[in-house]
Structure formats: structure tokens, C-alpha cells
Amino acid sequence: MDLPERIETGLQLALRLSTANGCPPLLAKGLRHAVFPGGARIRPRLCLAVATACGDRDPQAATAAAVGIELLHCASLVHDDMPCFDNAATRRGQTSVHTEFGEDIALLVGDGLIVAAFETVARETLHNPRLTAPLIATIAKAVGSPYGLVAGQAWESEPEIDITQYHRAKTASLFAGAVSAGALASGGSPQDWLTLADALGSAYQVADDLYDAIGLTGSMGKPVGQDGRNGKPNIAMSLGIPAVLKHLRTLVETAADSVPDCAGRDAFRAMIRNEATRLMPKTLSVSAA
């Protein structure tokens, strides 16, 4: 089973359990709407790629971690789109959850996905309970406070935003959780992968800011122009397009160069550089060369 198939099979199982008989119908529909169809699934793919590079000693645990990471990412998008934050009408080419089902269901969908993420890790590591606590703690750190997704969202409510801390918490933290969980599940060292996670996570946020600034739908599938409308910090607007293109290329190269010595190191680097092609707006690719 290849990596995308492992991820989608794991997500289908998690959602099947979360929407089983007895689940309120609107909640069940909202949960599936939030997860399928998915985006690029880069975070769970990265988790499994690291697990594979470390020997993939426990595929079941690694897949559970990857699925948990993606469920948490989907939960963050549902909450991020709500009127109290971005008030986004669409996500990933379809209506956002609150637009389709209402704010009350959207709030509960986000909450339900968070619970499903940790339930998945707990359930799928019963065969190897020594992994359960470290994986849950690692993933929780990536989404909580003071440095995870919750903190990243909270920075948007501050009168002055530290854009470096904001980007690290809002985006890079879940990348760090993904690579750390993948390494842990296979007996590797999370510390060996954190430079890659920080650089790649920052690259995604920079690319998203860039797409928003030039008026194109970005890597996260949100409507364009939202940063300006919502008064959010945008590094492309702050530094200018040429400087941000250069910064984005530097981040990608830093991520690729930081891949530690492991099986398939060259293929891993190639995967990161190929992903950079998707991050770079085609209309600006010549300027970035």
C-alpha cells in the first residue's frame, strides 16, 4: 500500500467510526465535508515519508499519526474559516463547513475532528502502548499552546503580531509534529528532522501569503485577498514580491539540504524540491529563477 492509499484508508476508517449509527446526521455530513475531498495531504505524507526513511518499523502507528495530523489540520481549517476569524465562504473548491451547515455544526465538526485525531492514535497503538503517550504528547504540542496551532490562531487577535512567531505557530508547528511523530513511530530521532519541518512549514506559509498577495488561490485552498480584508500579517505585502520569492526558494533549499542521512535521502530531497514547484505561482516562476 503506497503512502496516499495508507492516508486515505486511515481517514476513511476514522470518519466511519466518527459518523457511525447514532451520530447526528448534520454532524456526520459536516465531518465528512471537512475531510473529503482533501487537499494535497502534505502533512500526513511528510509524516509517513519520515517514518519510511527511519525504517517504517511500525506502519500501523505511523499511519495513525499521519491520519491524526491530517484530522487536526482539517479541524483547524474549519475553525479558521468561521465568521469569528476569516469568514471564508469556500475551502478546497467547495463551500466551507459553516457556510454549508451553519456555525453551530462547524464548531462541533472542528471539535469532533480534534477528538477523532487523538482517538485514532490511541486506538491504533494498542498493540504497541509504549508509543501511545509519546505520539499523543508530540502531536498535542504541535496543536496546542504556547507554540502550536492554537497559539498561531491566537496571534491574529493580538494588537501587534510577531510575524515570525505567528508563522511558526500557525503553520510550521504542525509540520514539526508530523515529522516528529513519523520519526517516533519508527524508532528515529525527531530532533534530526526539525530543521526540515521548520523550513518547509515556513515555506508553505510564505507561499500562501504570496498567492494571497497576487490574487491567486493558494496552497491551502482559501479564497484570495483574505489577509488584506481581515487585517492579517502577510509577508509578501511586507517585503515585496521579489524578496519573498527569493526567501521562498531559500526555505525550500534549507529544507532539502537538512534531510538527515537515511535510506532514500536523495529521493526525499527530490520530493521536497518537486513540492516547491507546486508552491511557486507559475506566473512568477521565471522571476524566481
Secondary structure, 3 states (H helix, E strand, C coil): CCHHHHHHHHHHHHHHHHCCCCCCHHHHHHHHHHHCCCCCCHHHHHHHHHHHHCCCCCHHHHHHHHHHHHHHHHHHHHHHHCCCCCCCCEECCEECHHHHHCHHHHHHHHHHHHHHHHHHHHHHCCCCCCCHHHHHHHHHHHHCCCCCHHHHHHHCCCCCCCHHHHHHHHHHHHHHHHHHHHHHHCCCCHHHHHHHHHHHHHHHHHHHHHHHHHCCCCCCCCCCCHHHHHCCCCHHHHHCHHHHHHHHHHHHHHHHHCCCCCCCHHHHHHHHHHHHHHHCCHHHHHHHC
